[in-house]
């Protein structure tokens, strides 16, 4: 039987079940959190460290959870805030510029066509996303990768739907412009 978020929260309040409940929460949300963070910061090590920090913050504050929003929205808000805070501390926009490595036995023509494969497109897309301002990048990732509805993003970020749509629209235009240049 899989526990609901409410059951996890209730179990977390009981000293003998607290650790088990938290482990279930980590098991349920760790991948989603990691991939959101990873798309924002780009580097695995940073994403891994930040994900651990986020779960420590969740552990320390879960007993304070009021239930005004869903548990996942609350966790996502912590994730979003911690990730943006990390990026501000780094005072950098993460750019993972990876070049497609040509196989030494490939001809020049084959190497040129390799830049058009799906891996190369993904690398260019990630580079384009990394160039976005933090807020636009976050909204784009939440809509495009995490497939969240604007209403969910509004709850998580506390930003109006109109502003979110504008951020997403601007992000898409900037990404398209970036990709056209390559």
C-alpha positions as CSV (number, residue, x, y, z in Angstrom):
1,X,0.0,0.0,0.0
2,X,1.4,3.4,-1.0
3,X,1.0,6.2,1.5
4,X,-0.7,9.4,0.6
5,X,1.0,12.7,1.4
6,X,-1.5,13.2,4.3
7,X,-0.6,9.8,5.8
8,X,3.1,10.7,5.5
9,X,2.5,14.0,7.3
10,X,0.6,12.2,10.1
11,X,3.3,9.6,10.5
12,X,6.0,12.3,10.6
13,X,4.3,13.7,13.7
14,X,4.7,10.4,15.5
15,X,8.3,10.0,16.9
16,X,8.4,6.2,16.2
17,X,7.3,6.7,12.5
18,X,9.0,10.0,11.8
19,X,12.1,8.5,10.0
20,X,10.0,6.1,8.0
21,X,7.6,8.8,6.9
22,X,10.5,11.0,5.9
23,X,12.2,8.2,3.9
24,X,8.9,7.7,2.0
25,X,8.8,11.4,1.3
26,X,12.4,11.3,0.0
27,X,11.6,8.2,-2.1
28,X,8.6,9.9,-3.6
29,X,10.1,13.3,-4.4
30,X,13.8,13.0,-4.7
31,X,14.0,12.4,-8.4
32,X,11.7,15.2,-9.3
33,X,13.5,17.6,-7.0
34,X,16.9,16.6,-8.3
35,X,16.0,17.0,-11.9
36,X,14.4,20.4,-11.3
37,X,17.6,21.6,-9.5
38,X,19.8,19.9,-12.1
39,X,18.1,21.8,-15.0
40,X,18.6,25.0,-13.1
41,X,22.2,24.6,-12.0
42,X,23.4,22.3,-14.8
43,X,26.1,20.5,-12.8
44,X,25.5,17.1,-11.2
45,X,27.6,17.8,-8.1
46,X,25.9,21.1,-7.4
47,X,22.4,19.5,-8.0
48,X,23.2,16.6,-5.8
49,X,24.5,18.8,-2.9
50,X,21.6,21.2,-3.3
51,X,19.0,18.4,-3.3
52,X,20.5,17.1,0.0
53,X,20.3,20.6,1.5
54,X,16.7,20.9,0.3
55,X,15.8,17.6,2.1
56,X,17.5,18.8,5.2
57,X,15.4,22.0,5.1
58,X,12.3,19.9,4.5
59,X,13.2,17.7,7.5
60,X,13.7,20.7,9.7
61,X,10.5,22.4,8.7
62,X,8.0,19.6,7.9
63,X,6.5,19.8,11.3
64,X,5.7,23.5,10.6
65,X,3.8,22.6,7.3
66,X,0.4,24.2,7.6
67,X,-1.3,22.5,4.7
68,X,-2.3,25.8,3.0
69,X,-1.1,24.2,-0.3
70,X,-0.4,20.7,-1.2
71,X,2.7,19.0,0.1
72,X,4.3,18.8,-3.3
73,X,3.7,22.5,-3.9
74,X,5.3,23.3,-0.5
75,X,8.3,21.1,-1.3
76,X,8.6,22.6,-4.8
77,X,8.5,26.2,-3.3
78,X,11.4,25.2,-1.0
79,X,13.2,23.7,-4.0
80,X,12.7,26.8,-6.1
81,X,13.8,29.2,-3.4
82,X,16.9,27.3,-2.4
83,X,17.9,26.9,-6.1
84,X,17.5,30.6,-6.8
85,X,19.4,31.4,-3.6
86,X,22.2,29.1,-4.6
87,X,22.4,30.7,-8.1
88,X,22.5,34.2,-6.5
89,X,25.3,33.1,-4.2
90,X,27.3,31.7,-7.1
91,X,26.8,35.0,-8.9
92,X,26.9,33.2,-12.2
93,X,24.7,31.9,-14.9
94,X,25.5,28.2,-15.3
95,X,26.5,27.4,-18.8
96,X,27.3,23.9,-19.8
97,X,28.8,24.4,-23.2
98,X,29.5,21.0,-24.5
99,X,30.8,20.5,-27.9
100,X,29.9,17.5,-29.8
101,X,33.1,15.5,-30.0
102,X,33.8,14.1,-33.4
103,X,34.9,10.5,-33.6
104,X,38.4,10.5,-34.9
105,X,37.5,7.9,-37.6
106,X,34.6,10.0,-38.9
107,X,34.9,12.0,-42.0
108,X,34.4,15.7,-41.9
109,X,31.0,15.3,-43.5
110,X,30.0,12.7,-40.9
111,X,31.2,15.0,-38.1
112,X,29.1,17.9,-39.5
113,X,26.0,15.8,-39.6
114,X,26.7,14.5,-36.0
115,X,26.1,18.1,-34.8
116,X,22.5,17.8,-35.9
117,X,21.7,14.6,-34.0
118,X,19.4,14.7,-31.0
119,X,22.2,14.8,-28.5
120,X,23.6,18.0,-30.1
121,X,20.2,19.5,-30.1
122,X,19.7,18.8,-26.5
123,X,23.1,20.3,-25.6
124,X,22.2,23.4,-27.5
125,X,18.8,23.6,-25.8
126,X,20.4,23.3,-22.4
127,X,22.9,26.0,-23.3
128,X,20.0,28.3,-24.4
129,X,18.1,27.6,-21.2
130,X,21.2,28.4,-19.2
131,X,21.3,31.8,-20.8
132,X,17.9,32.8,-19.5
133,X,17.4,35.0,-16.4
134,X,16.8,32.8,-13.3
135,X,13.1,33.5,-13.1
136,X,12.4,32.8,-16.8
137,X,14.6,29.7,-16.6
138,X,12.6,28.5,-13.6
139,X,9.2,29.1,-15.2
140,X,10.4,27.5,-18.5
141,X,11.6,24.4,-16.7
142,X,8.5,24.0,-14.6
143,X,6.2,24.3,-17.7
144,X,8.4,22.5,-20.3
145,X,10.1,19.8,-18.4
146,X,8.0,19.3,-15.3
147,X,4.8,19.9,-17.2
148,X,3.2,21.9,-14.4
149,X,0.1,23.9,-15.1
150,X,0.2,27.7,-14.6
151,X,-2.1,27.4,-11.6
152,X,0.4,25.0,-9.9
153,X,3.4,27.3,-10.7
154,X,1.4,30.2,-9.3
155,X,0.9,28.4,-6.0
156,X,4.6,27.4,-5.9
157,X,6.2,30.7,-6.9
158,X,3.5,33.1,-5.6
159,X,3.5,34.9,-9.0
160,X,0.4,35.8,-11.0
161,X,-0.6,33.6,-13.9
162,X,-0.2,36.5,-16.3
163,X,3.3,37.2,-15.2
164,X,4.1,33.4,-15.5
165,X,2.7,33.3,-19.0
166,X,4.8,36.4,-19.9
167,X,7.9,34.8,-18.4
168,X,7.4,31.6,-20.3
169,X,6.7,33.5,-23.6
170,X,9.8,35.5,-23.3
171,X,11.9,32.4,-22.4
172,X,10.6,30.6,-25.5
173,X,11.4,33.6,-27.7
174,X,14.9,33.9,-26.3
175,X,15.6,30.1,-26.6
176,X,14.3,30.2,-30.3
177,X,16.6,33.2,-31.0
178,X,19.6,31.4,-29.4
179,X,18.9,28.2,-31.4
180,X,18.6,30.1,-34.7
181,X,22.1,31.5,-34.2
182,X,23.7,28.1,-34.1
